[in-house]
């Protein structure tokens, strides 16, 4: 059964910030990267277990997939997939999540 993708406000803010940063050098690549994020998220509607379990959290329902240097962190619910964050791989995820609950 396909699940619905739900974007948190914070995850959409993440995408906006990433696009602004990339657009400093190239608006084309900023748009292209945003499209890649949305395309990868769409695949989670049916392949939601494809991402790895987030090592810092170690819960089966909290997973991530990588898009370039960024981590798309998502929570698998009964009917929905909640995209929690899109953050750079070098950022401390636990610290980030504790600030954005």
DODREN-939404 format. One line per field, with one value per residue (C-alpha): residue number from 1; residue in one letter; x, y, z. Coordinates in nm, 2 decimals, m for minus. Each point is the difference from the previous one (the first is absolute). Example, Ala and Ser with C-alpha at 12.3 -4.5 7.8 and 13.67 -1.06 7.14 Angstrom:
% residues 2
n <- (1 / 2)
res <- (A / S)
X <- (1.23 / 0.14)
Y <- (m0.45 / 0.34)
Z <- (0.78 / m0.07)
END
This chain:
% residues 101
n <- (1 / 2 / 3 / 4 / 5 / 6 / 7 / 8 / 9 / 10 / 11 / 12 / 13 / 14 / 15 / 16 / 17 / 18 / 19 / 20 / 21 / 22 / 23 / 24 / 25 / 26 / 27 / 28 / 29 / 30 / 31 / 32 / 33 / 34 / 35 / 36 / 37 / 38 / 39 / 40 / 41 / 42 / 43 / 44 / 45 / 46 / 47 / 48 / 49 / 50 / 51 / 52 / 53 / 54 / 55 / 56 / 57 / 58 / 59 / 60 / 61 / 62 / 63 / 64 / 65 / 66 / 67 / 68 / 69 / 70 / 71 / 72 / 73 / 74 / 75 / 76 / 77 / 78 / 79 / 80 / 81 / 82 / 83 / 84 / 85 / 86 / 87 / 88 / 89 / 90 / 91 / 92 / 93 / 94 / 95 / 96 / 97 / 98 / 99 / 100 / 101)
res <- (X / X / X / X / X / X / X / X / X / X / X / X / X / X / X / X / X / X / X / X / X / X / X / X / X / X / X / X / X / X / X / X / X / X / X / X / X / X / X / X / X / X / X / X / X / X / X / X / X / X / X / X / X / X / X / X / X / X / X / X / X / X / X / X / X / X / X / X / X / X / X / X / X / X / X / X / X / X / X / X / X / X / X / X / X / X / X / X / X / X / X / X / X / X / X / X / X / X / X / X / X)
X <- (0.00 / 0.13 / 0.06 / m0.05 / 0.30 / m0.03 / 0.26 / 0.06 / 0.03 / 0.36 / 0.09 / m0.14 / 0.20 / 0.31 / m0.06 / m0.05 / 0.33 / 0.19 / m0.14 / 0.10 / 0.35 / 0.04 / m0.16 / 0.28 / 0.21 / m0.27 / m0.38 / m0.01 / 0.17 / m0.21 / m0.31 / 0.14 / 0.09 / m0.34 / m0.16 / 0.22 / m0.11 / m0.36 / 0.05 / 0.18 / m0.28 / m0.26 / 0.17 / m0.07 / m0.37 / 0.05 / 0.37 / m0.01 / 0.23 / 0.28 / 0.18 / 0.24 / m0.10 / 0.15 / 0.30 / m0.03 / m0.36 / m0.02 / m0.37 / m0.14 / m0.25 / 0.25 / 0.20 / 0.21 / 0.11 / 0.29 / m0.03 / 0.35 / 0.15 / m0.34 / m0.21 / m0.38 / m0.12 / m0.36 / m0.24 / m0.20 / m0.36 / m0.29 / m0.14 / 0.25 / 0.37 / 0.10 / 0.31 / 0.17 / 0.31 / 0.23 / 0.34 / 0.36 / 0.17 / 0.26 / m0.25 / m0.08 / m0.34 / m0.08 / 0.08 / m0.20 / m0.31 / 0.01 / m0.02 / m0.28 / m0.25)
Y <- (0.00 / 0.34 / 0.25 / 0.38 / 0.23 / 0.27 / 0.28 / 0.16 / 0.38 / m0.04 / m0.23 / 0.25 / 0.27 / m0.22 / m0.04 / 0.38 / 0.07 / m0.26 / 0.15 / 0.35 / m0.11 / m0.19 / 0.28 / 0.23 / m0.18 / m0.15 / 0.04 / m0.30 / m0.23 / 0.12 / m0.08 / m0.33 / m0.10 / 0.09 / m0.21 / m0.29 / 0.03 / m0.01 / m0.29 / m0.21 / 0.08 / m0.12 / m0.34 / m0.05 / m0.03 / m0.37 / m0.06 / 0.16 / m0.27 / 0.07 / 0.25 / m0.11 / 0.03 / 0.32 / m0.11 / 0.28 / m0.09 / m0.38 / m0.02 / m0.21 / 0.26 / 0.29 / m0.04 / 0.20 / 0.01 / 0.21 / 0.25 / 0.12 / 0.13 / 0.03 / m0.23 / m0.03 / m0.12 / m0.14 / m0.17 / m0.29 / 0.01 / m0.23 / 0.20 / 0.28 / 0.07 / 0.32 / 0.17 / 0.13 / 0.17 / 0.05 / 0.08 / m0.01 / m0.33 / 0.18 / 0.15 / m0.15 / m0.16 / m0.05 / 0.36 / 0.12 / m0.21 / 0.11 / 0.36 / m0.06 / m0.21)
Z <- (0.00 / m0.10 / 0.28 / m0.02 / 0.03 / 0.26 / 0.01 / 0.33 / 0.00 / 0.11 / m0.29 / m0.25 / 0.17 / m0.04 / m0.37 / m0.04 / 0.19 / m0.21 / m0.32 / 0.10 / 0.08 / m0.33 / m0.20 / 0.10 / m0.26 / m0.22 / 0.00 / m0.25 / 0.25 / 0.29 / m0.19 / m0.12 / 0.35 / 0.14 / m0.27 / 0.09 / 0.37 / m0.10 / m0.24 / 0.27 / 0.25 / m0.25 / m0.02 / 0.37 / m0.05 / m0.09 / 0.08 / 0.35 / 0.16 / m0.26 / 0.22 / 0.27 / 0.37 / 0.13 / 0.21 / 0.25 / 0.08 / m0.06 / m0.05 / m0.28 / m0.11 / m0.02 / m0.32 / m0.24 / m0.36 / m0.13 / m0.27 / m0.08 / 0.33 / 0.16 / 0.21 / m0.05 / 0.34 / 0.01 / 0.24 / m0.13 / 0.14 / m0.06 / m0.30 / m0.04 / m0.04 / 0.18 / m0.14 / 0.32 / m0.14 / m0.29 / 0.16 / m0.10 / 0.08 / 0.22 / 0.23 / 0.34 / m0.06 / 0.37 / 0.08 / m0.30 / 0.10 / 0.36 / m0.11 / m0.25 / 0.18)
END
